């Protein structure tokens, strides 16, 4: 199996870049693109950013033939191999290197500002990946030195369990009673709390009359009011007819009787 260093990955390709000669650097303040004679670039072509292993390569190639003009190996970013100018985000200073190891600094400018942003982000992502791979390799070599997950209790550390709520929930589930089954296997709802039962109350020692026979239901017959023999309330006894003149007649009769009884007495 080939090593990762044997594969070359293309990170970014930009079709239009310009190369500029750098004037002598007067101080260590940084490079300024305004001093490069931007209207007269020294070379124009395309830029291809590739990576082999942990090293990135900035390749300046001809647009038509793909012939290599210059190449800049980048082993660290940000670093001395690629620097941004102080007065623009479209221009960079890169350090090119030939096959003999000779180095020189040139200016590179992108026509589009978005291309310059993509170039910068591609370099950042590559070296972020390199850093992650390095950390994973160190952890694989020394697994004991990596951070360990400690789930034990520290000295003096306590936890609190609310057992009362657990018991209450268990008691609530244990007190559930099955619903009474009605005729035909239907489940009837229990009466509401505090409500009166629908069944009639009988005095102690008395039993309900057996004259009310339980309704007979045939298999498959739906339950209707015709099947349920509901007990009908007994008719209240009729009140005796009263005569509006009865009391008056009685009173008159009693007065005449008293007159007849007193007829034998002498009136003084």
C-alpha positions as CSV (number, residue, x, y, z in Angstrom):
1,X,0.0,0.0,0.0
2,X,1.3,3.4,-1.0
3,X,2.1,6.0,1.7
4,X,0.1,9.2,1.9
5,X,3.2,11.1,0.8
6,X,3.0,9.4,-2.6
7,X,-0.4,11.0,-3.4
8,X,-0.9,14.5,-4.7
9,X,-4.1,16.3,-3.9
10,X,-5.3,19.4,-5.6
11,X,-6.6,22.0,-3.1
12,X,-7.3,25.0,-5.2
13,X,-7.0,26.1,-8.9
14,X,-7.3,29.8,-10.0
15,X,-7.2,30.6,-13.7
16,X,-5.9,34.2,-13.5
17,X,-3.0,35.5,-11.5
18,X,-0.2,38.0,-12.1
19,X,3.4,37.8,-11.0
20,X,5.4,41.0,-10.0
21,X,9.0,41.7,-9.3
22,X,9.6,43.0,-5.8
23,X,11.6,46.2,-5.3
24,X,14.3,46.2,-2.6
25,X,12.8,46.1,0.8
26,X,13.5,49.4,2.6
27,X,12.4,48.3,6.1
28,X,10.9,45.4,8.1
29,X,7.4,47.0,8.1
30,X,6.0,44.6,5.5
31,X,5.4,44.5,1.8
32,X,3.1,47.0,0.1
33,X,1.5,46.1,-3.3
34,X,1.3,49.8,-4.3
35,X,5.1,49.7,-4.8
36,X,5.1,46.9,-7.3
37,X,4.1,48.7,-10.6
38,X,0.8,46.8,-10.7
39,X,0.0,48.0,-14.3
40,X,3.0,46.0,-15.6
41,X,3.1,42.4,-14.3
42,X,6.1,40.3,-15.1
43,X,4.1,37.2,-15.9
44,X,0.4,36.1,-16.1
45,X,-1.0,32.6,-15.9
46,X,-2.9,30.2,-13.5
47,X,-2.2,29.1,-10.0
48,X,-2.6,25.5,-8.8
49,X,-2.4,24.7,-5.1
50,X,-1.5,21.0,-4.4
51,X,-0.5,19.0,-1.4
52,X,1.7,15.9,-1.0
53,X,1.7,14.7,2.6
54,X,2.0,17.6,5.0
55,X,3.6,20.0,2.5
56,X,1.6,22.2,0.2
57,X,2.9,23.4,-3.2
58,X,2.0,26.7,-5.0
59,X,2.5,26.0,-8.7
60,X,2.4,28.8,-11.3
61,X,1.6,27.3,-14.7
62,X,0.9,28.4,-18.2
63,X,-2.8,28.6,-18.9
64,X,-2.7,26.8,-22.2
65,X,0.1,24.3,-22.0
66,X,0.3,23.8,-18.2
67,X,4.1,24.4,-18.3
68,X,5.6,25.1,-14.9
69,X,6.8,28.7,-14.4
70,X,7.7,28.6,-10.7
71,X,6.9,26.5,-7.6
72,X,6.8,27.5,-3.9
73,X,6.8,24.7,-1.3
74,X,4.9,25.6,1.8
75,X,5.7,23.7,5.0
76,X,4.0,26.0,7.5
77,X,1.2,28.6,7.3
78,X,1.3,31.3,8.2
79,X,5.0,31.6,7.7
80,X,7.8,33.0,5.6
81,X,6.8,31.0,2.5
82,X,3.6,32.9,2.1
83,X,3.0,36.5,3.4
84,X,0.2,38.9,3.0
85,X,0.8,42.5,2.0
86,X,-0.2,45.3,4.3
87,X,-2.3,47.4,1.9
88,X,-4.5,44.8,0.1
89,X,-6.1,41.3,0.5
90,X,-5.6,40.4,-3.2
91,X,-1.8,40.3,-3.1
92,X,0.7,37.9,-1.5
93,X,4.5,37.5,-1.4
94,X,5.6,33.9,-1.9
95,X,9.0,32.2,-1.8
96,X,9.8,30.2,-4.9
97,X,12.4,27.5,-5.0
98,X,14.0,25.7,-8.0
99,X,15.4,22.2,-8.3
100,X,18.9,23.4,-7.2
101,X,17.5,24.8,-3.9
102,X,17.8,28.5,-4.9
103,X,15.1,30.7,-3.5
104,X,13.6,34.1,-4.4
105,X,10.6,36.2,-3.4
106,X,8.0,37.3,-5.9
107,X,4.7,39.1,-5.7
108,X,1.5,37.3,-6.7
109,X,-1.8,39.1,-7.3
110,X,-5.3,37.7,-8.0
111,X,-7.7,39.4,-10.4
112,X,-10.7,38.6,-8.3
113,X,-10.8,39.2,-4.5
114,X,-12.9,36.0,-4.0
115,X,-10.0,34.0,-5.6
116,X,-7.6,35.4,-3.1
117,X,-10.0,34.5,-0.3
118,X,-10.3,30.9,-1.5
119,X,-6.5,30.6,-1.8
120,X,-6.0,31.7,1.8
121,X,-8.8,29.4,3.2
122,X,-7.4,26.4,1.3
123,X,-4.0,26.9,2.9
124,X,-5.6,27.2,6.3
125,X,-7.7,24.1,6.0
126,X,-4.7,22.0,4.8
127,X,-2.5,22.9,7.7
128,X,-5.4,22.5,10.2
129,X,-5.7,18.9,8.9
130,X,-2.0,18.4,9.2
131,X,-2.2,19.5,12.9
132,X,-5.0,17.1,13.6
133,X,-3.2,14.2,12.0
134,X,-0.1,15.0,14.1
135,X,-2.1,15.0,17.3
136,X,-3.8,11.7,16.4
137,X,-0.5,10.1,15.7
138,X,0.9,11.2,19.1
139,X,-2.2,9.7,20.9
140,X,-1.8,6.4,19.0
141,X,1.9,6.2,20.1
142,X,1.2,7.0,23.7
143,X,-2.4,6.1,24.5
144,X,-1.9,6.4,28.3
145,X,-1.0,10.1,28.0
146,X,-4.3,11.0,26.4
147,X,-7.1,12.5,28.5
148,X,-9.1,9.8,30.4
149,X,-12.7,9.9,31.3
150,X,-13.1,9.7,35.1
151,X,-16.6,8.8,36.2
152,X,-15.7,8.1,39.8
153,X,-16.8,10.2,42.8
154,X,-14.4,12.8,44.1
155,X,-13.6,12.9,47.7
156,X,-16.5,14.4,49.6
157,X,-18.8,14.4,46.6
158,X,-22.3,13.2,47.2
159,X,-25.5,12.8,45.2
160,X,-29.1,13.1,46.2
161,X,-31.9,10.6,45.2
162,X,-35.5,11.5,45.7
163,X,-36.9,8.2,46.8
164,X,-40.3,9.6,47.9
165,X,-41.3,10.5,44.3
166,X,-40.2,7.0,43.2
167,X,-42.4,5.3,45.8
168,X,-45.3,7.6,45.0
169,X,-45.2,6.7,41.4
170,X,-44.9,3.0,42.1
171,X,-47.9,3.2,44.5
172,X,-49.9,5.1,41.9
173,X,-49.4,2.4,39.3
174,X,-50.1,-0.4,41.8
175,X,-53.5,1.1,42.9
176,X,-55.0,0.9,39.5
177,X,-58.1,-1.4,39.5
178,X,-59.5,-3.1,36.5
179,X,-62.7,-1.6,35.1
180,X,-65.9,-3.7,35.7
181,X,-67.1,-5.5,32.6
182,X,-70.6,-4.8,31.5
183,X,-73.0,-6.9,29.4
184,X,-71.3,-8.2,26.3
185,X,-67.8,-7.8,27.7
186,X,-67.9,-4.0,27.5
187,X,-65.8,-2.1,30.0
188,X,-67.7,0.4,32.1
189,X,-66.2,3.5,33.6
190,X,-66.2,3.6,37.4
191,X,-68.3,6.3,39.2
192,X,-66.7,9.6,39.8
193,X,-65.1,10.2,43.2
194,X,-67.7,11.3,45.8
195,X,-70.6,10.5,43.5
196,X,-73.5,8.2,44.3
197,X,-73.8,4.8,42.9
198,X,-76.5,4.2,40.3
199,X,-77.7,1.1,42.1
200,X,-80.6,1.5,44.5
201,X,-79.9,1.2,48.2
202,X,-81.9,-1.4,50.1
203,X,-82.5,-1.5,53.9
204,X,-80.5,-3.9,55.9
205,X,-81.8,-7.4,55.7
206,X,-83.8,-6.9,52.6
207,X,-82.8,-8.1,49.2
208,X,-83.9,-6.7,45.8
209,X,-86.9,-8.4,44.3
210,X,-86.0,-11.3,41.9
211,X,-88.9,-10.4,39.7
212,X,-86.5,-8.3,37.6
213,X,-84.8,-10.8,35.5
214,X,-81.4,-10.0,33.8
215,X,-81.7,-9.3,30.1
216,X,-80.8,-12.0,27.8
217,X,-78.5,-11.1,25.0
218,X,-77.9,-13.3,22.0
219,X,-74.3,-13.5,20.6
220,X,-73.5,-10.8,18.2
221,X,-76.6,-8.7,19.2
222,X,-75.7,-5.0,20.0
223,X,-76.8,-3.6,23.3
224,X,-79.8,-1.4,22.9
225,X,-82.5,-0.1,25.3
226,X,-84.8,-2.9,24.2
227,X,-82.4,-5.5,25.7
228,X,-81.9,-3.7,28.9
229,X,-84.9,-4.1,31.3
230,X,-84.6,-0.9,33.2
231,X,-86.8,-0.9,36.5
232,X,-89.7,1.5,36.1
233,X,-90.5,3.7,39.1
234,X,-93.8,2.7,40.9
235,X,-96.7,5.0,40.3
236,X,-97.4,7.3,43.3
237,X,-100.8,6.6,45.0
238,X,-103.5,9.0,44.0
239,X,-104.5,11.5,46.6
240,X,-108.2,11.3,47.8
241,X,-110.5,13.8,46.1
242,X,-111.3,16.6,48.4
243,X,-114.6,18.5,48.4
244,X,-114.4,22.2,48.8
245,X,-117.7,22.2,50.7
246,X,-117.0,19.2,52.9
247,X,-115.7,21.2,55.9
248,X,-118.5,23.7,55.6
249,X,-121.1,20.8,55.6
250,X,-119.5,19.2,58.6
251,X,-119.5,22.5,60.4
252,X,-123.2,23.1,59.6
253,X,-124.2,19.7,60.7
254,X,-122.4,20.0,64.0
255,X,-124.2,23.3,64.6
256,X,-127.7,21.9,64.0
257,X,-127.0,18.9,66.2
258,X,-125.9,21.2,69.0
259,X,-129.2,23.2,68.7
260,X,-131.2,20.0,68.9
261,X,-129.3,18.9,72.0
262,X,-130.0,22.2,73.7
263,X,-133.7,22.3,72.9
264,X,-134.7,20.7,76.2
265,X,-133.1,23.5,78.3
266,X,-135.1,26.5,79.4
267,X,-133.9,29.7,78.3
268,X,-133.7,32.3,80.9
